[in-house]
């Protein structure tokens, strides 16, 4: 579904990721893990076209998209929830959700009701400004908004960071439902190893701007990854 091939990118003359290769198969969750500063967010921004790579290729559904704009990638089916959520703080919850639909040229309708069924905690918050929500509520709103765009690949950057346990559970339940549907590929950047490996089919460990190891998630994977990240 999504492939990164020999990608090198960074800021100015400083290359943060180097000759990196990564694949996200259809219908699977791939957990990308590593210590702070190894280049995970830089990789996601490069996949989304927010950073221009120095070399390498990004392909989506077998087609090269390295030269696509962020808008084209979003319209094509890449859905991105960055760190910090980036909701519109002065718009209401409902207005934020409607913008998710309008971004794909759709009129508000039953899709919003369906998303509220998926995230019932938002129902009582529809008229509240996004900036007045808690961090966890903002994360749920950001996730709901991007799902309204109907992404084929969902890219999440640290969705549980600074979030209360009840919201972490809700995000986990949502990932479980999306995974069970088998129609969406998910790239999950997550520091919480237990959460990531609970929902992932495959894992990639990133160190010094490169993928140092990867494989299928197995019962013994959690301890191996926790040990590697703590080194």
VOSETOR-854670 format. One record per atom (N, C-alpha, C, CB): x, y, z. Coordinates in steps of 0.05 Angstrom, whole numbers, plus 5000, padded with zeros to 4 digits. Glycine has a CB too. Layout:
XYZ;...
# end
This chain:
501749765000;500050005000;501750255000;498150005024;503750265018;505550495020;508450385023;504850675044;510250485006;513050395006;514850635006;513550214983;516850635023;518950835024;521550685015;519250975052;522850784995;525150644984;527650814984;524550544955;529650735000;532250875000;531951175004;533750824974;530351255024;529751535028;531851675046;526951565040;532751905036;534552075052;533352355052;537452075039;533052465077;531752725079;532552855105;528652695078;532153115107;532853265131;532153555128;535753225138;533753715141;533254005141;535854145132;532354105170;535654295110;538054415099;540154215091;539254615119;542554245102;544654055096;544853825116;547354205095;543153835136;543153635157;541153415150;542453755185;542153175144;540452945137;539652795163;541852765117;537152775167;536152635192;535552345187;533552775202;534452275163;534051995156;535851935132;531051935149;536851695131;538951625112;538351355099;541651625125;537851355073;537551105058;535650915071;540350975054;533351025079;531350865095;529350735076;529951055115;528750485082;526750335067;524650225087;528050105051;522150255080;519950175097;517550105080;519250405118;516049895089;513649815074;511349785093;514149555058;508949895085;506549855101;504549705083;505250145109;504149445088;502449275072;499449345075;502848985078;497849285056;494949335058;493749185082;493549255032;491949325096;490549195118;492149135143;489348945108;494549235144;496249175168;496949425183;498749025159;497749385208;498749605225;501749565228;497349615253;503249765221;506149765224;506949965246;507649815197;508149875267;509050045289;511950135284;508749905316;512350395282;515050505279;515850625306;515050725257;517950505317;518850585344;521750655345;518350355364;522450795366;525250885370;525351115390;526450965343;527751165400;528151385419;527551655407;530951375431;527251855424;526852125414;529252215397;526352315437;528652355375;530752475359;531952295338;532852565377;530752055334;531951875314;530951925286;531451585321;528852105283;527852175256;525152075249;529752075237;523651975268;520951865262;519052075250;519651745287;518852305264;517152515254;518052625227;516952745274;520652645224;521752735198;520952545176;524852755199;521052295181;520152095161;517252135154;520651805172;515552165174;512652205168;512252455152;511052215194;513552675158;513252925143;514252895115;514753145157;516252725111;517252685084;515252515068;520052545084;514152315081;512052145068;509752325059;511051925087;509052525075;506752695069;507452925051;505652805095;509952955043;510753165025;511353425038;508653205004;511453435064;512053685079;515053745079;510953665107;516553535075;519453565072;520253435045;521053435096;521853565030;522753465004;525253285008;523353684984;525153035000;527452855004;529852934986;526752574999;532252874996;534652914980;534852694959;537152914997;534052454967;534052224948;532052014958;536952104945;531551824940;529651614947;526951654935;529451584977;525151464941;522451464928;520351384948;522451264905;518051514946;515651434961;513551344941;514551674978;512451104944;510451004926;507950934943;511450754911;505650984930;503050934943;501350784923;501651204951;500450544931;498950364914;500450314888;496150484907;503050284890;504750224867;505550454850;503450024851;504550694855;505150934839;507051114854;502551084831;509051224840;510851414853;509451674860;513351474835;509751764884;508452014893;510552214904;506251964914;513052164900;515152324912;514952624904;517952224904;513852674880;513652944871;510853064875;514352964841;509052914888;506353014894;506553214916;504452784901;504753414916;504453604937;503053464961;502953854928;503353584985;501753475008;498853465002;502253645033;497753664988;494853654981;494153414964;494153914967;495853364944;495353134926;495452874942;497353134903;497352854960;497552604976;495152564994;500152614993;494152785006;491752775022;489352695005;491253035036;489052824982;486852754965;487052474954;486752954942;489452374951;489852104941;489251884960;492552074931;489251954987;488451745006;490351715030;488251494993;492251905033;494051895057;492852075078;496951985050;492351965102;491252115124;493252135146;488651985134;493752385155;495952435174;494952585198;498252595160;495452465222;494952605247;497652655260;493052435266;498652905259;501252965270;501352995300;502353225257;503753005311;504053075339;502853355343;507053075348;501453395365;500253645370;497453675359;501953865359;496553465344;493853435333;493153645312;491853465355;493853905316;493354115296;490454135288;495054065271;488754115308;485954185302;485654495300;484054075325;483354585292;482854875290;481654965317;480954945267;483255105333;482455165361;480055345364;484655285376;479555525344;477355715346;474855615332;478255985334;474955385320;472555255309;471455055328;473255125281;468855005327;467654815344;468354525336;464554845344;467754345353;468254055346;466753985320;467353875369;464254065318;462754005294;463954125269;459854095297;464854375271;466154515249;468754375241;466654805255;470254285260;472654135254;472053875239;474254065280;469953735247;469153485234;468153545205;466953345250;466553755202;465553815176;467853885156;463554055177;469954015166;472154075149;473553825139;474254245164;473453605155;474553355145;473053255121;474353145167;470453285120;468853215097;469353395073;465953205104;469353655079;469653845057;472353825044;469254125068;474353735059;477053695047;476953495025;478953605069;475053315025;474753115004;472353184985;474352835015;471353434987;469253524969;466553404975;469953464941;466053325001;463553205008;461953395026;464052945023;459353375024;457553525041;456953385067;454953585026;456653535089;456053405115;453453235113;455753615137;453553005125;451252825125;451452615145;450852705097;450752375138;450752155156;453552075165;449351915144;455652145150;458352075157;459052185185;460352175137;458152435190;458752555216;457352395238;457952855217;454852325234;453452165254;454851895259;450552115245;455851775237;457251525240;459851555256;457851405213;461151775252;463651825267;463051875296;465152065255;460752005302;460052045330;459251785343;457652235332;458251595328;457751325339;460351185346;456051155319;462451235329;465051115334;466451255357;466851145309;465951515361;467251665382;464951805398;469251875372;463451665414;461151775428;461852005447;459751565444;464352015456;465152235475;464952505461;467952185485;464952515435;464752775421;461952885419;465952745393;459952715424;457152795420;456453035437;455352565426;457353045462;456653255480;458453505477;456753155509;460353485458;462353695455;462053845429;465153585458;459953785413;459853895386;459954195384;457253795373;458854335404;458854625403;461154755418;456254725414;462954595428;465254695443;467554755424;466054505465;468954965429;471355025412;473554825416;472355315418;474954765395;477054565396;479154635416;478254515369;479854895418;481954975436;481154945465;482655255431;478654905471;477754875499;477554585507;475055005502;478254405490;478254115496;480754035511;477853955471;480653815525;483053705537;484853585515;482353485558;487253515522;489053395503;487953135491;491753345515;486752975508;485652725499;483252765481;484752555523;481552955488;479253015471;480153125444;477453225484;482253295444;483253395418;484353165401;485453605424;485652975414;486752745399;484452585386;488452565417;482352535400;480052395390;478852555366;477952345411;478652815370;477552985348;479252975323;477253275358;481952985327;483752975304;483452705289;486653025313;483252495305;482952235293;480352205278;483252015314;478152295291;475552285278;475452455252;473352385297;476652685253;476752865229;478152735206;478053135236;480452615211;481952495189;480552245179;484852425198;479152095196;477751865186;475351935168;476651695210;474352175172;472152275155;473152325126;470952525166;475752355122;476752385095;476952115080;479552515096;476451895094;476551635081;479351555072;474751625058;481351565090;484151505081;484451205075;486151595102;486251145056;487050875051;489450795069;487750835021;491050995075;493250965094;493051165116;496050985079;492951085141;492751255164;495451275177;490551155184;496451515180;499151565192;498751715218;500951725172;499651595240;499251705267;501951755280;497451525284;502352005290;504852075303;504352115333;506052335290;505151915348;504951925378;502051985387;506852135389;500051825380;497351885387;496751865417;495551705373;498451725433;497851695461;499551885479;498351405470;501152055466;502952225482;501352415499;504752385463;501752405526;500552585544;497552555547;501152865536;496552315541;493652265540;492852095564;492852125514;490552165576;489552015599;488851725591;487152145611;489151535609;488751245603;486151185589;488951085628;483951315597;481351245585;481351315555;479051405599;482651535547;482751605519;484651425504;483651905516;486851345517;488651145505;487150895498;491051085524;485450805517;483850565512;481950605488;482250495537;480750845487;478950905465;480350905438;477551175469;482751015437;484351015413;485150735405;486851195416;485850575425;486550295420;484250135409;487550165445;481850185420;479450045411;478850125381;477050115428;479250375375;478750465348;480750335328;479050775346;483250325336;485250195319;484549895315;488050215331;483549775336;482749495334;480449455314;481849385361;478549635314;476249615295;477249665267;474049815303;478949865263;479949925236;481649695226;481750185237;483249575243;484849345235;483049105227;486749265258;480949065243;479148835237;477748865210;477048815259;477249115201;476049155175;477849075153;475249445172;480549095157;482448995138;482649155112;481748715131;481549395112;481649555087;483549795088;478849655081;484649845111;486350085115;489050005125;485050285134;491150105113;493850075124;494450295144;495950075101;495850225166;496350415187;499250415194;494650345212;500450655193;503250695202;503150845229;504950845181;503950715250;503650815277;506350875289;502150615295;506951135294;509351215309;508551235338;510651475298;509951085355;508951075383;511351005402;506750855386;511551165423;513651115443;512750905463;514351375458;510150875467;509050685487;509150415473;506150765495;511250255479;511750005465;509449815469;514349885475;508449795494;506249605499;503849665482;505449615528;503049915479;500749995463;501349925434;500150295466;503650005424;504349965396;504249665388;507050075390;505549505404;505749225396;503149065401;507949095412;501349175418;498749055422;497149065396;497249185445;497449275381;495749325357;497249265331;494749595357;499849245331;501349225306;501648935296;504149335310;501648915270;502348655257;505348635252;500848635230;506548865247;509448875242;510649105257;510048895212;513249095263;514549315276;517149385261;515249235305;517949635264;520449735254;521749905276;520149905227;524249845282;525649995302;527650185288;527249805321;527450435294;529050645281;531250745299;527250875272;533650755289;535950855304;537751015285;537550615317;538551255294;540351425279;539451465250;543151295279;536851505246;535751565220;535551325201;537551765207;535851085212;535650845196;533850635210;538450725190;532850445194;531450215206;533450015214;529250105186;533749965240;535849785250;534849495251;536749865278;532249455255;531049185254;528049205249;531649035281;526948995239;524048995233;523148705232;523349145207;520548665234;519548385232;516648375241;521248205248;515648135242;512848095252;512848115282;511847825242;510548205293;510248215322;509647945332;507948415329;511147855351;510847585364;510847625394;513247395355;510047415409;510047435438;512647535450;509247175450;514947465437;517547555448;518447825439;519547345441;516947955422;517848205410;518048425430;516048285387;516048445447;515848675466;518348705482;513448645484;519348495495;521648515512;524148585495;522148245526;524348485471;526648545453;526648845447;526548375428;524348945439;524249225431;524649415455;521549285418;523449355477;523849515501;526749525509;522149405525;528149305507;530949295513;532649465493;531949015513;531949445467;533449585447;533049895449;532549495419;530549985455;530050265457;531350385482;527050315458;531650225503;532750335528;535850345527;531950155551;537050225506;540050235504;541050505498;540950035483;
# end
